[in-house]
Amino acid sequence: MIDEAVLDAGPVIHLEQIESLELLDFIGKMYVSGEVADEIGKGITEQINVVEKPLEGEAKDNAKYLSNKYNIELGEATAISLCQQKGVKILFTDDLNARKVAERVGLEPHGTLAIVTRAYSEGIIEEEKAKTVIEQLRKDSRLFLTSDLVRWAKERIEKH
């Protein structure tokens, strides 16, 4: 179980595309910025019981700074700033550049495949369902997955 995490829109949208939002159940408290909440949509934020947290003064400035300096979208930048504002170390995002920026500022970024492997290790889904979800993400979502990433995720599940 993870006590708390900040979510970027990508993982939520990708899991929703394959009707697998329940995989987020291993996260105690989930937070999103206003920009990310707008991107996800109210229906989904209510469905997964995510808490929308507004950025405060310095965090707003930081989000703009991160977006400009590292050329990342404002949604990803606000998610990183929200982590810093709330003191949350774990960020779920599928954006590679945002993950690099998150690591640079001391956060632990993870993507949608990590959600699937963690949901499996937490007993939320069985091994075959986890493998099926990975294939669904590859085929039926907008998440770009290389064959190496798919292999990595399936190997993690098999080794657990």
C-alpha positions as CSV (number, residue, x, y, z in Angstrom):
1,M,0.0,0.0,0.0
2,I,1.2,3.5,-0.8
3,D,-0.1,6.1,1.7
4,E,-0.3,9.0,-0.8
5,A,0.7,9.9,-4.3
6,V,0.1,12.7,-6.8
7,L,-1.3,11.7,-10.2
8,D,-0.7,13.2,-13.6
9,A,-3.5,12.8,-16.2
10,G,-1.8,10.1,-18.3
11,P,-2.0,7.1,-16.1
12,V,-5.6,7.8,-15.1
13,I,-6.7,8.4,-18.7
14,H,-4.9,5.2,-19.9
15,L,-6.4,3.1,-17.2
16,E,-9.8,4.6,-17.8
17,Q,-9.5,3.8,-21.5
18,I,-9.3,0.1,-20.7
19,E,-11.8,0.3,-17.8
20,S,-9.2,-0.6,-15.1
21,L,-9.3,2.3,-12.7
22,E,-9.6,-0.1,-9.8
23,L,-5.9,-0.8,-10.2
24,L,-5.3,2.5,-8.3
25,D,-6.8,1.0,-5.1
26,F,-3.4,0.4,-3.6
27,I,-2.9,4.2,-3.1
28,G,-4.4,5.5,0.1
29,K,-4.8,9.2,-0.8
30,M,-4.5,10.4,-4.4
31,Y,-4.0,14.1,-5.3
32,V,-4.2,16.0,-8.5
33,S,-3.7,19.7,-9.4
34,G,-6.5,21.7,-10.9
35,E,-5.0,21.4,-14.3
36,V,-4.8,17.7,-14.1
37,A,-8.3,17.4,-12.7
38,D,-9.5,19.4,-15.7
39,E,-7.7,17.1,-18.1
40,I,-9.0,14.0,-16.5
41,G,-12.6,15.2,-16.1
42,K,-14.9,15.5,-13.2
43,G,-16.6,12.1,-13.7
44,I,-13.4,10.2,-13.5
45,T,-12.0,12.2,-10.6
46,E,-15.1,11.4,-8.6
47,Q,-15.0,7.8,-9.6
48,I,-11.5,7.2,-8.3
49,N,-12.0,9.5,-5.2
50,V,-9.0,11.7,-6.0
51,V,-8.6,15.0,-4.1
52,E,-8.0,18.1,-6.2
53,K,-5.5,20.4,-4.5
54,P,-4.9,23.9,-5.7
55,L,-1.4,25.1,-6.0
56,E,-0.4,27.9,-3.6
57,G,1.6,31.0,-4.5
58,E,5.2,29.7,-4.6
59,A,4.1,26.3,-6.0
60,K,2.2,28.1,-8.9
61,D,5.4,30.0,-9.7
62,N,7.4,26.8,-9.5
63,A,5.1,25.1,-11.9
64,K,5.5,27.8,-14.5
65,Y,9.3,27.8,-14.0
66,L,9.4,24.0,-14.5
67,S,7.2,24.1,-17.5
68,N,9.4,26.8,-19.2
69,K,12.8,25.6,-18.1
70,Y,12.3,21.9,-18.9
71,N,9.8,22.3,-21.7
72,I,7.1,20.1,-20.1
73,E,3.4,20.6,-20.2
74,L,1.8,22.7,-17.5
75,G,-0.2,19.7,-16.2
76,E,2.9,17.7,-15.6
77,A,4.6,20.7,-14.1
78,T,1.7,21.4,-11.7
79,A,1.7,17.7,-10.6
80,I,5.5,18.0,-9.8
81,S,4.9,21.2,-7.9
82,L,1.9,19.7,-6.0
83,C,4.2,16.9,-4.9
84,Q,6.6,19.5,-3.5
85,Q,3.9,21.6,-1.9
86,K,2.4,18.6,-0.1
87,G,5.6,16.8,0.6
88,V,4.5,13.8,-1.4
89,K,7.4,11.8,-2.9
90,I,5.5,9.6,-5.4
91,L,4.3,10.9,-8.7
92,F,2.5,8.8,-11.3
93,T,3.1,10.1,-14.9
94,D,3.8,8.6,-18.2
95,D,5.6,11.6,-19.6
96,L,9.3,10.8,-19.9
97,N,10.5,14.4,-19.7
98,A,8.3,15.0,-16.6
99,R,9.7,11.9,-15.0
100,K,13.2,13.2,-15.6
101,V,12.3,16.5,-14.0
102,A,10.6,14.8,-11.1
103,E,13.8,12.7,-10.4
104,R,15.9,15.9,-10.6
105,V,13.9,17.5,-7.8
106,G,14.0,14.4,-5.6
107,L,10.7,12.7,-6.4
108,E,9.9,9.0,-7.3
109,P,8.2,9.0,-10.6
110,H,6.4,5.9,-11.9
111,G,4.2,5.2,-14.9
112,T,1.1,3.2,-15.7
113,L,3.0,-0.1,-16.0
114,A,4.3,0.4,-12.5
115,I,0.7,0.8,-11.4
116,V,-0.2,-2.5,-13.0
117,T,2.8,-4.4,-11.5
118,R,2.1,-2.8,-8.1
119,A,-1.6,-3.7,-8.2
120,Y,-0.6,-7.3,-8.9
121,S,2.0,-7.4,-6.1
122,E,-0.7,-5.9,-3.7
123,G,-3.1,-8.7,-4.7
124,I,-5.6,-6.3,-6.4
125,I,-5.4,-8.4,-9.6
126,E,-4.2,-11.9,-10.4
127,E,-1.2,-12.7,-12.7
128,E,-3.2,-13.4,-15.8
129,K,-5.3,-10.3,-15.4
130,A,-2.2,-8.2,-14.9
131,K,-0.7,-9.6,-18.2
132,T,-4.0,-9.0,-19.9
133,V,-4.1,-5.4,-18.7
134,I,-0.6,-4.8,-20.0
135,E,-1.7,-6.1,-23.5
136,Q,-4.9,-3.9,-23.3
137,L,-2.8,-0.9,-22.5
138,R,-0.6,-1.6,-25.5
139,K,-3.5,-2.2,-27.9
140,D,-6.5,-0.2,-26.6
141,S,-5.1,2.9,-25.0
142,R,-3.2,5.9,-26.2
143,L,-0.2,4.9,-24.1
144,F,2.8,4.2,-26.3
145,L,4.5,1.1,-25.1
146,T,7.6,-0.5,-26.7
147,S,7.9,-4.2,-26.8
148,D,10.8,-3.9,-24.3
149,L,8.5,-2.1,-21.8
150,V,5.8,-4.8,-22.2
151,R,8.4,-7.5,-21.7
152,W,9.8,-5.7,-18.6
153,A,6.4,-5.4,-17.0
154,K,5.5,-9.0,-17.7
155,E,8.8,-10.2,-16.3
156,R,8.3,-8.3,-13.1
157,I,4.9,-9.9,-12.7
158,E,6.3,-13.4,-13.4
159,K,9.2,-12.9,-10.9
160,H,6.9,-11.7,-8.1
